Amino acid sequence: MKIEQALNIDIGRKIKVGEEEMTLYEAARWSALISGLDVITKRANQLKINLNKEKNWIKPLALQKYIEEETSVAIAEINQTACTTSSEQF
């Protein structure tokens, strides 16, 4: 069972991200992608790899798997933040 089903989260709900409006699912996928790129960048810096010159680090399937695994986590985190933010506005 996926986390959004277990927590009864509507992933089709529209949320505002900056000036953009997107579904919770779309925002979570973007968040997971950015997180994955951050992991790659940090690891490359540790290994002293210049990502502008070296292109053999590009592993689309590994990045896609990372996004798939992290999307549920991002959904829960964004949903919690959105709920907290909404309740604080009142």
C-alpha positions in Angstrom: 0.0 0.0 0.0 1.3 3.4 -0.9 1.8 6.0 1.8 -0.8 8.4 0.3 -3.4 5.6 0.4 -2.5 4.7 4.0 -2.7 8.3 5.1 -5.8 9.0 3.0 -4.1 11.9 1.1 -5.6 13.3 -2.0 -2.7 13.5 -4.4 -4.8 15.3 -7.0 -5.4 18.3 -4.7 -4.1 21.5 -6.2 -1.4 23.4 -4.1 0.5 26.6 -4.8 4.2 26.3 -5.1 5.8 29.7 -5.5 3.7 31.3 -8.2 2.8 27.9 -9.8 -0.2 25.8 -9.1 0.2 22.1 -9.4 -1.2 18.9 -7.9 0.3 17.5 -4.8 1.7 14.6 -6.8 3.4 16.9 -9.3 5.0 18.9 -6.6 6.2 15.7 -4.9 7.8 14.5 -8.1 9.6 17.8 -8.7 10.7 17.8 -5.0 12.1 14.2 -5.4 13.9 15.2 -8.6 15.5 18.2 -7.0 16.5 16.0 -4.0 18.0 13.4 -6.3 20.1 16.1 -8.1 21.3 17.4 -4.8 22.4 13.9 -3.8 24.3 13.6 -7.1 25.9 17.0 -6.7 27.0 16.4 -3.1 28.5 13.0 -4.0 30.3 14.4 -7.0 31.8 17.2 -4.9 33.0 14.6 -2.4 34.7 12.7 -5.2 36.0 15.9 -6.9 34.1 15.2 -10.1 33.4 18.1 -12.4 29.8 17.6 -13.4 30.1 20.1 -16.2 32.9 18.1 -17.9 32.1 14.5 -16.9 28.9 13.1 -18.4 29.3 9.4 -17.4 27.6 10.1 -14.1 24.2 10.4 -15.9 22.2 7.4 -14.9 18.6 8.1 -15.9 17.2 4.8 -14.6 18.9 5.2 -11.2 17.5 8.8 -10.9 14.0 7.6 -12.0 14.1 4.8 -9.3 15.2 7.4 -6.7 12.3 9.7 -7.7 9.8 6.7 -7.5 11.1 5.8 -4.0 11.1 9.4 -2.7 7.8 10.6 -4.2 5.7 9.0 -1.3 7.9 10.6 1.3 7.7 14.0 -0.5 3.9 13.6 -0.7 3.7 13.1 3.1 6.1 16.0 3.8 4.4 18.5 1.4 0.9 17.5 2.7 2.0 18.0 6.3 3.6 21.4 5.4 0.5 22.5 3.4 -1.8 21.5 6.3 0.3 23.3 8.9 0.6 26.4 6.7 -3.2 26.4 6.0 -4.0 26.1 9.7 -1.6 28.9 10.7 -3.2 31.3 8.2 -6.4 31.4 10.3 
